[in-house]
Amino acid sequence: EVGYYGESQPFSIGTNTNSLSLGITLQSAGTTTGDGGGDQGGTDNTAPVIETVTAVTTPTYDTTPDYTFHSTEPGTITYGNSCSSSTTSANSGNNTITFNALSDGTYYDCTIIVTDSDGNASNTITIPPFTVQITSLNTAPTVTFNPANATNGVAISGNITITFSEAVRKIDNTVLTDDDIDDHITLKYNNASGSDIDINHSINTEKTVITLDPVNNLPDSQTVYVAIGATLEDYADNPITAANATFTTAMDPSLEAYYPFNGNANDESGNS
């Protein structure tokens, strides 16, 4: 019996050989384990790794927006939840996919997975949230004040909010930040000609709610005037309409026993 691994050495068979049994086993020259056995074929057990490159612009006025991700291996794309695409194959490197038509709304749950030819599934990407706005393409954002106009009995320590029906930016097409808010809103005692009220202010990440937080509690039974100019717009260039509201804070609780008619300090009809 002759056994040899690697390139066989030459040998000869003499005339005196009566019987010869020759067994040949061919083995791949692929990766071997430390003891010379195991997987000789180099099976791939490495899954692709995928990550976001370019998120969907939000808000978007395109019902079929694009999204770009990177994959370390080629493979088949699987879509999850609210989003899908006719693109089902990924290459190694950057891949841009176009989603199938989407309705108006915000999409938080869209996912993708890439599975390579050996059946190894990648990590799951949850696509960053984005909002599709088509019906509002030619409609300006609406403005809502809280407290609403003509509200009485407002807490002296509460915040004031200005809410937009969709995301807004500055009319020069730049992002509205916390530092910009002073340039767009007015908050005064009594009316538009009154003295300014010191406030802290912010806008949420979605760019839909401005919050005004007075530095000090407002006076009791105080009329407050809040306004915003036509200096903001949506992402389709539709400017808001200038708007304002006036509200009155609550009466000092210690005086309510003397003014039983809903805390109206100017109504003395309950006193005799």
Secondary structure as the mmCIF struct_conf table of DSSP 4:
data_model
#
loop_
_struct_conf.conf_type_id
_struct_conf.id
_struct_conf.beg_label_comp_id
_struct_conf.beg_label_asym_id
_struct_conf.beg_label_seq_id
_struct_conf.end_label_comp_id
_struct_conf.end_label_asym_id
_struct_conf.end_label_seq_id
BEND BEND1 GLY A 6 GLU A 7
HELX_LH_PP_P HELX_LH_PP_P1 SER A 8 PRO A 10
TURN_TY1_P TURN_TY1_P1 THR A 15 ASN A 16
BEND BEND2 GLY A 30 GLY A 30
TURN_TY1_P TURN_TY1_P2 GLY A 34 ASP A 35
BEND BEND3 GLY A 36 GLY A 36
BEND BEND4 GLY A 38 GLY A 38
BEND BEND5 GLY A 41 GLY A 41
HELX_LH_PP_P HELX_LH_PP_P2 THR A 46 PRO A 48
STRN STRN1 ILE A 50 THR A 54
HELX_LH_PP_P HELX_LH_PP_P3 ALA A 55 THR A 57
BEND BEND6 THR A 58 PRO A 59
STRN STRN2 THR A 60 THR A 60
BEND BEND7 TYR A 61 TYR A 61
BEND BEND8 THR A 63 THR A 64
STRN STRN3 ASP A 66 SER A 71
BEND BEND9 THR A 72 GLU A 73
STRN STRN4 GLY A 75 GLY A 80
TURN_TY1_P TURN_TY1_P3 ASN A 81 SER A 82
STRN STRN5 SER A 85 SER A 85
BEND BEND10 SER A 86 SER A 86
STRN STRN6 SER A 89 ALA A 90
BEND BEND11 SER A 92 SER A 92
STRN STRN7 GLY A 93 THR A 98
STRN STRN8 PHE A 99 PHE A 99
HELX_LH_PP_P HELX_LH_PP_P4 ASN A 100 ALA A 101
BEND BEND12 ASP A 104 ASP A 104
STRN STRN9 GLY A 105 TYR A 107
STRN STRN10 THR A 111 THR A 115
TURN_TY1_P TURN_TY1_P4 SER A 117 ASP A 118
BEND BEND13 GLY A 119 GLY A 119
STRN STRN11 ALA A 121 ALA A 121
HELX_LH_PP_P HELX_LH_PP_P5 ASN A 123 THR A 124
STRN STRN12 ILE A 125 THR A 126
HELX_LH_PP_P HELX_LH_PP_P6 ILE A 127 PRO A 129
STRN STRN13 PHE A 130 VAL A 132
TURN_TY1_P TURN_TY1_P5 THR A 135 ASN A 138
HELX_LH_PP_P HELX_LH_PP_P7 ALA A 140 THR A 142
STRN STRN14 VAL A 143 ASN A 146
BEND BEND14 PRO A 147 PRO A 147
HELX_LH_PP_P HELX_LH_PP_P8 ALA A 148 ALA A 148
TURN_TY1_P TURN_TY1_P6 ASN A 149 ALA A 150
BEND BEND15 GLY A 153 GLY A 153
STRN STRN15 VAL A 154 VAL A 154
TURN_TY1_P TURN_TY1_P7 ILE A 156 SER A 157
STRN STRN16 ILE A 160 PHE A 164
BEND BEND16 SER A 165 GLU A 166
STRN STRN17 ARG A 169 LYS A 170
TURN_TY1_P TURN_TY1_P8 ILE A 171 ASP A 172
BEND BEND17 ASN A 173 ASN A 173
HELX_LH_PP_P HELX_LH_PP_P9 THR A 174 LEU A 176
HELX_RH_3T_P HELX_RH_3T_P1 ASP A 178 ASP A 183
TURN_TY1_P TURN_TY1_P9 HIS A 184 HIS A 184
STRN STRN18 ILE A 185 TYR A 189
BEND BEND18 ASN A 190 ASN A 191
TURN_TY1_P TURN_TY1_P10 ALA A 192 SER A 193
BEND BEND19 GLY A 194 GLY A 194
STRN STRN19 ASP A 196 ASP A 196
STRN STRN20 ILE A 199 ILE A 203
TURN_TY1_P TURN_TY1_P11 THR A 205 GLU A 206
BEND BEND20 LYS A 207 LYS A 207
STRN STRN21 VAL A 209 PRO A 214
BEND BEND21 VAL A 215 ASN A 216
HELX_LH_PP_P HELX_LH_PP_P10 ASN A 217 PRO A 219
TURN_TY1_P TURN_TY1_P12 ASP A 220 SER A 221
STRN STRN22 THR A 223 ILE A 228
BEND BEND22 ALA A 230 ALA A 230
STRN STRN23 LEU A 232 GLU A 233
TURN_TY1_P TURN_TY1_P13 TYR A 235 ALA A 236
BEND BEND23 ASP A 237 ASP A 237
STRN STRN24 PRO A 239 PRO A 239
HELX_LH_PP_P HELX_LH_PP_P11 ILE A 240 ALA A 242
STRN STRN25 ALA A 243 THR A 248
STRN STRN26 THR A 249 THR A 249
HELX_LH_PP_P HELX_LH_PP_P12 ALA A 250 ASP A 252
HELX_RH_3T_P HELX_RH_3T_P2 PRO A 253 LEU A 255
TURN_TY1_P TURN_TY1_P14 GLU A 256 TYR A 258
TURN_TY1_P TURN_TY1_P15 PRO A 260 GLY A 263
TURN_TY1_P TURN_TY1_P16 ALA A 265 ASN A 266
TURN_TY1_P TURN_TY1_P17 SER A 269 GLY A 270
#
